[in-house]
Amino acid sequence: MRSALLAVAIAALFGSIAPSEISAVGADDKPVEVGPGITPPHAKTRTDARYPEELRAAGVGGVVVVRALIDRKGGVHQVEVVSSPDKRLSKAARDAVIMRRYEPATRDGEPIAVWWNETFRFLTEAEEIEQFAKCDPTLVDAASPSDAGAVTLPVLVRNAPVVTPERAAEDRRPGRVLLECIIDVCGRVHECKALESSTADFTTAAIKGVEKRLYRPATKNGKPIEIFFTIRVDFRYR
């Protein structure tokens, strides 16, 4: 059992969860550590931690480990930060866990309350681009289109220039192209086709540029998923 002094130190460093953010633990829900003979809890809804974009851009990232009490019904109660490089990342991880719901842990087929650790990896922009560039779609644990749950849309992490066709640039001719593309589980752009376009030369230029982009892939229940995504490209002049 951890000492009261350690608990106070953790609370002082990382903050605590307000009582209104978590439900009360029942008297019969005394938690145990997950060990032999216990089937761990499994997240039914995996709320992603929101990585503040200003931290990502500034290169502030790392691994956050939080410890939560998961009751016999899969509800989340006390949430403590075990380790973290930054208190703002700690808050993002805690907020994500509080929103999750679990299939409870079981022992001999009966649900029990347990202490459970969750790990969140906050990748900086440079780390994320490197990871996606090395990604192999065949090795990704991806979500199925038939899985229930809301889809979180892709986010652009590496842009690529779209070069204006030479003749259009000379004439200062504006244009717009609306593309429908596949963004795969590694965040790569494939098989773009024009839904709307000013002219064919703008379509060719837009597809050539957009297919060099890299995205943080769409997710469902915390897992990447391949989706069709609409991208607009405007050709303008100052």
C-alpha positions as a printed Julia matrix, in Angstrom:
238×3 Matrix{Float64}:
   0.0     0.0     0.0
   1.42    3.37   -0.95
   2.05    5.8     1.82
  -0.04    8.89    2.42
   3.08   10.96    1.81
   3.46    9.54   -1.72
  -0.2    10.19   -2.45
   0.14   13.81   -1.34
   3.27   14.23   -3.46
   1.54   12.89   -6.59
  -1.47   15.12   -6.03
   0.76   18.14   -5.6
   2.69   17.42   -8.78
  -0.05   16.32  -11.15
  -3.31   17.59   -9.68
  -6.35   15.56   -8.76
  -9.7    14.66  -10.24
 -12.67   16.62   -8.94
 -15.33   14.44   -7.27
 -17.94   15.57   -9.79
 -15.9    14.08  -12.66
 -16.1    10.49  -11.42
 -18.83    8.35   -9.9
 -18.77    7.02   -6.37
 -17.36    3.57   -5.61
 -19.74    1.14   -3.94
 -18.91   -0.56   -0.67
 -18.64   -3.93   -2.45
 -16.23   -2.55   -5.06
 -12.97   -2.78   -3.13
 -10.42   -2.9    -5.96
  -7.61   -5.41   -6.39
  -4.51   -5.38   -8.58
  -4.74   -7.29  -11.86
  -2.76  -10.49  -11.54
  -2.93  -14.25  -12.14
  -6.47  -15.57  -12.43
  -7.92  -12.15  -13.33
  -9.06  -11.21  -16.82
  -8.17   -7.52  -17.3
 -10.78   -4.87  -18.16
 -11.25   -3.97  -21.82
 -12.22   -0.52  -23.09
 -15.59   -0.56  -24.9
 -15.28    3.11  -25.78
 -11.76    4.44  -26.29
 -11.78    8.21  -26.05
  -8.54    9.54  -27.51
  -6.46   11.93  -25.45
  -6.55   15.42  -26.95
  -2.99   16.49  -27.64
  -2.85   20.3   -27.42
  -1.58   21.42  -30.81
   0.63   24.12  -29.27
   2.47   21.43  -27.3
   2.84   19.16  -30.33
   4.22   22.02  -32.44
   6.6    23.07  -29.64
   8.0    19.55  -29.38
   6.53   18.85  -25.94
   5.6    15.18  -25.91
   6.26   11.88  -24.23
   4.57    9.01  -22.44
   1.93    9.46  -19.75
   0.85    6.55  -17.55
  -2.35    6.85  -15.52
  -3.88    4.45  -13.01
  -7.65    4.19  -12.66
 -10.11    2.27  -10.55
 -12.44    0.31  -12.86
 -15.52   -0.9   -10.99
 -17.58   -4.09  -11.43
 -19.77   -2.36  -14.03
 -16.9    -0.94  -16.05
 -17.17    2.58  -14.68
 -14.1     4.74  -14.1
 -13.4     6.19  -10.66
 -10.17    7.45   -9.09
  -7.64    8.44  -11.74
  -4.03    9.05  -10.72
  -1.04   10.02  -12.82
   1.77    7.52  -12.37
   4.29    9.26  -14.61
   4.24   12.17  -17.02
   6.67   14.64  -18.63
   4.25   17.58  -18.46
   1.18   18.45  -16.35
  -0.76   19.54  -19.44
  -0.28   16.1   -20.98
  -1.3    14.61  -17.63
  -4.62   16.45  -17.84
  -5.22   15.28  -21.41
  -4.63   11.65  -20.41
  -6.82   11.87  -17.3
  -9.65   13.51  -19.23
  -9.56   10.72  -21.83
  -9.71    7.93  -19.25
 -12.58    9.56  -17.36
 -14.69    9.45  -20.56
 -14.06    5.76  -21.23
 -16.28    2.82  -20.38
 -14.94   -0.68  -19.92
 -15.9    -4.3   -19.96
 -15.07   -5.03  -16.31
 -12.3    -7.3   -15.15
 -13.41  -10.77  -14.09
 -12.27  -13.5   -11.72
 -13.81  -16.95  -12.07
 -16.29  -15.41  -14.48
 -17.5   -12.8   -12.01
 -16.93   -9.05  -12.52
 -14.65   -7.38  -10.0
 -13.22   -3.91   -9.38
  -9.54   -3.47  -10.2
  -6.77   -0.93  -10.48
  -5.78   -0.59  -14.13
  -3.01    1.33  -15.89
  -3.44    3.07  -19.25
  -0.54    4.43  -21.29
  -0.76    7.4   -23.65
   1.99    8.31  -26.12
   2.04   11.92  -27.23
   4.16   12.14  -30.38
   5.57   15.49  -31.46
   5.09   16.61  -35.06
   8.54   15.33  -36.06
   8.03   11.97  -34.31
   4.59   11.54  -35.8
   5.78   12.22  -39.36
   8.64    9.76  -38.91
   6.28    7.09  -37.55
   3.75    7.46  -40.35
   6.48    7.51  -43.0
   7.66    4.08  -41.8
   4.13    2.69  -41.35
   3.16   -0.6   -43.02
  -0.65   -0.76  -43.49
  -0.63   -4.57  -43.43
   0.78   -4.53  -39.87
  -1.59   -1.94  -38.39
  -4.22   -3.04  -35.88
  -7.0    -1.21  -37.71
 -10.67   -0.75  -36.92
 -13.26   -2.46  -39.09
 -15.85   -0.4   -41.0
 -18.49   -2.58  -39.34
 -17.35   -1.63  -35.83
 -19.71    0.59  -33.88
 -18.48    3.99  -32.82
 -17.88    7.49  -34.1
 -15.05    8.26  -36.52
 -12.46   10.92  -35.69
 -11.44   12.6   -38.95
  -7.86   12.72  -40.32
  -5.58   15.64  -39.42
  -2.9    16.98  -41.76
   0.61   16.51  -40.31
   2.78   17.08  -43.38
   1.68   19.39  -46.15
   2.94   19.28  -49.72
   2.84   22.13  -52.2
   0.33   22.11  -55.01
   2.01   23.67  -58.04
  -0.21   25.88  -60.18
  -0.23   24.83  -63.86
   2.19   27.0   -65.82
  -0.36   28.38  -68.28
  -2.84   29.19  -65.51
  -0.11   30.96  -63.53
   0.87   33.04  -66.55
  -2.75   34.05  -67.11
  -3.32   34.44  -63.34
  -6.33   32.23  -63.81
  -7.9    31.16  -60.48
  -9.35   27.71  -59.97
 -10.79   25.28  -57.47
 -10.73   21.5   -57.25
 -12.76   19.33  -54.88
 -11.2    15.89  -54.48
 -12.4    12.68  -52.91
  -9.42   10.62  -51.74
  -8.72    7.53  -49.69
  -6.65    8.15  -46.56
  -5.35    4.81  -45.36
  -4.52    3.58  -41.86
  -0.99    5.02  -42.19
  -2.29    8.47  -43.13
  -1.25    8.25  -46.77
  -3.41    9.64  -49.57
  -4.48    7.4   -52.46
  -6.86    7.17  -55.4
  -7.98   10.78  -55.56
 -10.69   11.71  -58.01
 -12.24   15.08  -58.79
 -15.78   15.71  -57.62
 -15.61   19.27  -58.95
 -12.92   21.11  -60.91
 -12.42   24.33  -62.83
 -10.33   22.61  -65.53
  -8.46   19.36  -66.14
  -5.04   20.96  -65.61
  -6.07   22.12  -62.15
  -7.29   18.58  -61.38
  -3.96   17.05  -62.36
  -1.99   19.56  -60.31
  -4.23   19.15  -57.25
  -4.02   15.35  -57.26
  -0.23   15.39  -57.74
   0.23   17.66  -54.72
  -2.39   16.17  -52.4
  -1.16   12.6   -52.84
   2.2    13.67  -51.36
   0.55   14.79  -48.12
   0.62   12.86  -44.88
  -2.24   12.78  -42.37
  -2.82   11.51  -38.89
  -5.28    8.79  -39.91
  -8.93    8.7   -39.02
  -9.74    6.61  -35.95
 -12.64    4.66  -34.56
 -12.56    3.51  -30.93
  -8.91    4.52  -30.76
  -7.87    2.45  -33.79
  -6.93    3.82  -37.22
  -9.39    3.27  -40.03
  -9.25    3.84  -43.78
 -11.81    6.33  -45.03
 -12.85    8.42  -48.02
 -12.0    12.06  -47.35
 -12.95   15.23  -49.23
 -10.14   17.76  -49.83
 -10.53   21.19  -51.42
  -7.67   22.87  -53.28
  -7.9    26.54  -54.23
  -5.62   28.18  -56.79
  -5.34   31.89  -55.96
  -3.02   34.8   -56.66
  -2.01   37.78  -54.57
